[in-house]
């Protein structure tokens, strides 16, 4: 039905595509460390050495963990397995609240203590009107 | 073999189509905007900022879809040695770039009140920026080369390299930790977006698709006229 040249060109495109996808996969796999936007508290538990380097930690703000004082805010970031204490002085985003996602940027003091210089609120993929949320919470 | 009709016959249809498409676009966009801005409910968490999503998400979808389309057309054009495919791809690209930029800008506007930052170098946002660079390269390549063979080779190569980025954009939010949230709409499982918000999202997607079609038809007509004035009646 199709000429020999057409078939060969088709094969050529398939092979190019396949090799490019595989190389892209390998490159991204090896770059994983720098592609991730933040580390989880479990990742922090697993690091061998604590460097004085700006990093980001993300997870959920633990329920009832936010303590506000006049110039500082303390809270706990958890990934439900491990947790880390965060201290921050500054303005937090509107969506920052207990039980919700958060990303903190700053420096690690030790494995359990993190000093943030910037707080970002993470939004999840759930979208619904307030009435639906209220109905869900009732159940 | 796929039979491509004569350019004159294509032109007879595509030169008359834009006014109907434009009318349909205005109607669908008006309904979509009324749904998105007035009738749809606010979100329980982000309240009215959710309305930015009705522009942001369709724009991102369309720009990804158009790039995939361009790649498919370029590769088919190469395999079947058909110049018409390249002209269709060329005419599709500008609206793809425009929607890509709209997605980036609206995302930034949404990010400030929600995340607390205009920009983040996370995998989803960065890969989307890379897509816009590929769009730019593609469009610039068409202007650089005058020789048909060269321009076809250059643009096809750009699409092949660019298409690798498309699955990376789609799955970046699942493969790595990103600031950007994962997809709310899944074809296989239940969506995590309420149906009342899905309605404006769908209508706005249709409106943007119609806009892309409109721009495509106008661009494609220009290409066909250019072919005619060159004295080439065959594609």
Interface residues (C-beta under 8 A of the other chain):
Chain A: X2 X6 X9 X10 X13 X16 X17 X20 X21 X24 X28 X32 X35 X36 X37 X38 X39 X40 X58 X92 X93 X94 X95 X96 X100 X103 X118 X119 X120 X121 X122 X123 X124 X125 X126 X127 X128 X129 X130 X131 X132 X133 X134
Chain B: X1 X41 X42 X43 X44 X45 X46 X50 X53 X75 X78 X79 X80 X81 X113 X114 X115 X116 X117 X120 X121 X122 X123 X160 X161 X163 X164 X168 X175 X176 X177 X178 X179 X181 X182 X183 X184 X192 X193 X194 X196 X197
